[in-house]
Amino acid sequence: MANDTVTSPNGEEKPGAIAPVETIDPETGLPELAKCKDGYKRCPICKVDKLMTEEEIERKKKAGNLNDVDVPDTLLQLTNANAKAPNPPLKRHKDFQHCLPPTEPKWNNKFALFTAGSIEMGAAIQWQTLLVKHLEDLPITICNPRRGTWDPQIQPKKGDPNFYEQVNWELNSLAKVDVIVFFFDCNTSSPITLLELGLWASSGKVIVCCDQRYWKQGNVEMVCERYNIPYVFSFHHLIPALKKFMALKGFDSSKGKCAEFPKEEARPKSTICAKKDMWWLEFQDTKEEQEAKKTRGVKDAEQAAKDDAKAQEERYKANPDQKKADDEKLEEKRRKNVENALMEGGA
């Protein structure tokens, strides 16, 4: 089963859900979908929408500004020995800039990168910060849209001045940088990152890191193949691949800017580039690394299910009335599912 969207009972389409097996309600035998418009959250493993508890919904509504925190790297995307922060730390170059919105970068003809990827605080791992630690000894500018604090009351609408400022900063920076570095976190759906990849795929300044476990990995890989975009599967391969890509783009580490070189020729109409031109193949995962990721993903999903069951058991012990309330909700849901199924059958 693989869909780009799921539709809630009120007709609203939600971001795509993908799962190897459709969840079935044991009480009714019918597909189990979230029923509450305000109660959707996304499972990081199977990407299926499920209901948040009333406590989670209330906490989300009352939240003030959210400060960024370190997110546990449960899928071990950044823990390879070659991906960890340099030890001892690199000496920061005097011309290195790490720019966060809304501060406008100083476009002083230095080589510039944009870190494109999920910036969802509390969900996305801090890959941007780690990348900075690997590159701060270079005279470059890194534009990082992950600003460190965000008011959840901000509406994702053009009319909201804070939202407009953030998106405008991102669009301006994307247009001005020399290289756009994409990283797709397996624990997020990252729809805006997919949008940005489509927007800049043909620019010639994109490099992508996308793990096989990302829910739309196949789409990402095929786009990269069509537009001859450098592509790696793991963060620890992204670092050396990015440095090579920067050099191919004309970056001169002694001057901190692009050397003078002719503009890229128009891209051929062929949808697949010749393998001899795919220099990034030297930075691919080994078979052992690929197998380790598959096993790790299954174990994490099983552990998440056990943790959820344990948390629910503890919640019921602390509040016995909650189990009765949940059982009543389940019965009401079962009744409505049966009624809907009968109505659809009659139609």
N, C-alpha and C positions, 0 to 999 in steps of 0.2 A: 504494500500500500504506500503510495507516495502522492501527496496532493500539494498544490501551491497554496491553497487556502482551506480553511474549515469554516463552516457557517453555523453561527449560534442560532438558537430557536427564534430570536427576534429578527433574523435575516441579516445580521451583521457579519461580514466576512472578516476572519482573523488571519494573521500570518500563517503560512503553510505548516502543516503537521506531517511528520514522517515517522513511521514506526514499522518494525518488521511484522508485528502482529497487532491487529486492531483490538483495543480493549473492550471486553464484553462484560456487561453488568451481570453478575451471577444470579441476581434476584429475578431478572426479567429475560435474560438471554438476548437482550438488545444491545447495540453499540452504545457505549457509555461516553457521552460528551458533556463538557461543562455547560451548565444551564444559567449561570449568573453573569450578566454583562460586565459587572465590575469585579468579578472574582477570578479572572483568568490569570494564570501564570504558566510559564513554559518549563516543562521538564528538561533539564540540560542534557539528558542522555537520549531520550526518544523524541524530544521536541513536541510531545503531545500537550495540548492545552488542558489544564486541570484546574479545579477550584482552589482558591485560597481560603483559608479559614477566616471566620469573622474577625478574629484578633489581628490577622495579617492585613486585612482590608482596612480596619480602623487605624492600625499603626501607620499604614501608608498614607491615609488621609490626613493624619495629624502631624506627619513628619515635617520638620523645618528644613533648613539647608542640609544637604547631604555632603559629608566630607568623604573624600576618597580614602579607601583603606586597601591594605594588601589582601587580595583574594586568594584563598588556598588553591594551589595548582594541582587540583585533584586528578587531572589527566596527565600530569607530568609533562607538560608541553615546554617548560623552560628549565627543566632540572638536569639536562644532559651536562656532563662536566665541561664541555666546550661552550655551553650557553650561559653558564653562571657568570656573574660579574667578575671582571678581572681582579686578581689578587696578587700583588697589591693594586689598588685602584690606579687607573691611568691619570697622568697629570693633565688637567684641563688646559687646552690651548687658550691663549689670551683672546683669540678671535672666535672662539666657539660660542654659539648662541643656542639656548633652549627656550623657545618662545611658546607661551600659552595664551589662549584667548582671555580677555579681549585685547591684550597688548599687541600692537602692530609690530611685526618683525622689522628689523633694520635691513632693508634690501641694499646692501653695500657691495654688490657684485660678488659676494661669496657664494660658494656652492650651497644649495639648499635642498633639504629633504622634507617630505610631509609623511607623517605616520598615520596611515589610513587603516582603521580597524575599530572594533567595538570599543566604545568609551563608557559603557554602562557601568556606573560605579556600584560596587557590591556584587557584580556578576562577572565582569571581564578581568582577566589576569593583567598584571602590570607589565606587559611586554614593552611598552613605550619607554618606561623608565630604565629597563634593562638594556634596551638598544642604545639609549643615551650613554650609559656607562661604558659601552663598547666603542663609542665613536667620539667621546668628548676630548680626545687628544688631537682631533683634527680641526682645522680652521673652517668650520661649516656652520650652517644654520639649520636647526631642526624645528619644524613647526609641528607642535603636538596639540591636537584639539582637546585632549583630556585635561580639563582645566583644574581639577582638584576639588571643586565644590560646586554644587548645583542645587537650585531650589526646585523640588518636585512639583511645586504649584505652577511653574512656568508651563504655559500651553504651547504645544508644537504647532503654532499658527504664525503666519507672517505678521499678523497684527500685534503679537506679543514682542515688545522691544528687546527683551533679553534673548528670546529664541532667535529673532531676526539678527541680532548682533553676532551670536554664535555661528549660525549658518553662513552669514555673510563673510565672517572671518575665515571659515573653512574654504568657501568657494574661491575667495581671493587668493588664499595661500596655495591652494591646489593649482591654480592657474600660473602662479609665479615661480614655483619650485622647479628644480632640475630633475628630481627623482621623487616618485611616490612609492612608498614602501607599504604594501598591504600585508596584514596579518589577520587571518580568520581564526578567532578563538572557538574551539570546539564546544565550549559551554554556552555559546550565544548563537542567536539566529542572525544577527548583524545585517538587517535589511538595507540600512543606509550604506554600509560598506559595499554590498553588492551593487547598489545604485551607483556609487562612485567608481567602482571597477568598470561598469558599463560605460560610464561617462568618459573615462580616460583610457580605455583599453587600446585605442588606436593612436595614442599620443606618442608612443615610443619612449616614454619615461617611467614606465611601470615595472615593478618587480613584485612578485607575489609569493607569500608563504601560506600554504593551506594544507592542513593535515587531512589524511584520508578519512578521519572520523567526523569532519565537519559535515553538517547535514546536506549542504548543497555543493559538496566537493566536486562532484562530477561536472556540474555546470561551470564552476570556476576553472577547472582544468581544461575543459573544451574551449572556453573563451581565450585562455592563455595560449593554447595550441594554435587557434585560428589567427591570433594577432601577434604571434611570435614573441610572447611575453615571457621573460625569465621566470621560472616556477620551481619552487622547492617545497618539500613537505614538512620540514622541521626547522625550528628557530635556530638551532645550533648550526645548520647549514646556511641559513639566511645571512648570517653575519659575514662569512667570507664571500658568499655570492654577491652580496650588496657592495662590498668593497671592490670586487672585480667589475661590477656593473658601473660603479662610479668612475672607475678608471677608463672604461670603454666609452663613457659619456664625456670624457675629456677632463675629468677632475685632476688637478695638479695639487698634490698635498703640500708642496712647498709654497705655492701661491694662494691656495685656498679658493681657486676659481676654475672655471672651464678654460681649457686651452682653446685657441682658435682652430676650428676644424669645420669642414663643409657641413651644411645641413643634411640631415638624413634623406636618402632618396625615397621616392614614393614607395609605399609598401606594395609588393606584388599582389595580384588578385588571388593567387593560390591560397587555399585555406590552411594548408599545412606546410610549415617551413621544413627545409632540408635538415636532416639530423646533423650534418656537419656544421650547421650554424647554431645548433643548440648547445652552446658552451656550458650552460647551467646543469647539464646532465652529470657533470663531475661532482655535483653537490647533492645528489639524490640519496634517499634513505637506502641502507642495505636491507637485504631480505630479513636479517635478524631483527633490525629495528622495526620493520613493518609488522612482523609477527608479534613482537612485544607489545605494540600498540593495540593490536586486535584483542589480545588476552587482557590487557589492562582495561580496555573499554567495557568488556563483559563483567569483569570483577567489580568495577566501579558501579555499574548498573545494579548488580546484585546487592552490593553493600548499601546503596542508596535506598533500595526497597526495604532492607532490614532496618535501616535507621528510621525510615518513615513509620514502620510498624511499631518500633520501640517508642518513638516519640508520641504516637497516638495512645499507646498503652499507658504511658506515664501521664498523659493529659487526662485520661479517663479516671485514673487513680486519684488525681488531684481534684477532679470535679466530676463526681459520679453522675450528676444531672446532665452533663454534656453528652454522655453516651445515649441517654434516653432521647435527648433532642436530636442527635445525629440519626438515631434509628427512625425517628418520626419523619425526618427529612428524606431518608432513604425510601421509606414507605410511600411518601408523597411522590417522590421522583418515579418510583416503580409504577405507581398508579397512572401518572401522566404519560409515561412511556407506553404503557399498554393502551391507553385511550388514543394516543397519537397513532400507534401502529394500526389500531382498528379503523381509525378515520382514513388513513392512507390506503388501507386495504379496500375500504368501501369506495374510495375515489377511483 
